[in-house]
Amino acid sequence: MSAIHSKSTKPELIVRKYLWAHGFRYRLNYSRLPGHPDIVLKKYRTCIFVNGCFWHGHDCNDFRPPKSNVDYWLNKISRNKVRDKEEQQLLAKMGWHCITIWECKLKTNEREKTLKSLAFTLNHIFLEDHSVKYKIPEEDKDISLAAEPKNE
């Protein structure tokens, strides 16, 4: 298990390379946030977790339960799932958006679709968070605006 790395994994590098090439700037394994998200985009208040299907128990074809020491591994994977959910809920309470990208979605046949979807989502988050919303108070609804012609 000492050969298993938790930082700069191949799926994470694919996501980072795409984000950087498309102008998104980020921080890695930001220790000030709970869960130490793999990629943090402060401008977008977004955390990206790049999860391996085995370690986080994704319900896909790539997840196969181990054949030896089954109880240990299934407990470990279920604890990982619970921890992931708690960390993302805590981040959401802090006002952060959380995106999880699964290892299986970065396979060659689905990679481009997944990464384009990620860029679209980040741009949507930015526009939603930074758009100016005007609200006309209830008492002023019947007052015409200066640019509107008066109907006499």
Order of alpha helices (4+ residues) and beta strands (2+ residues): alpha-beta-beta-beta-alpha-beta-alpha
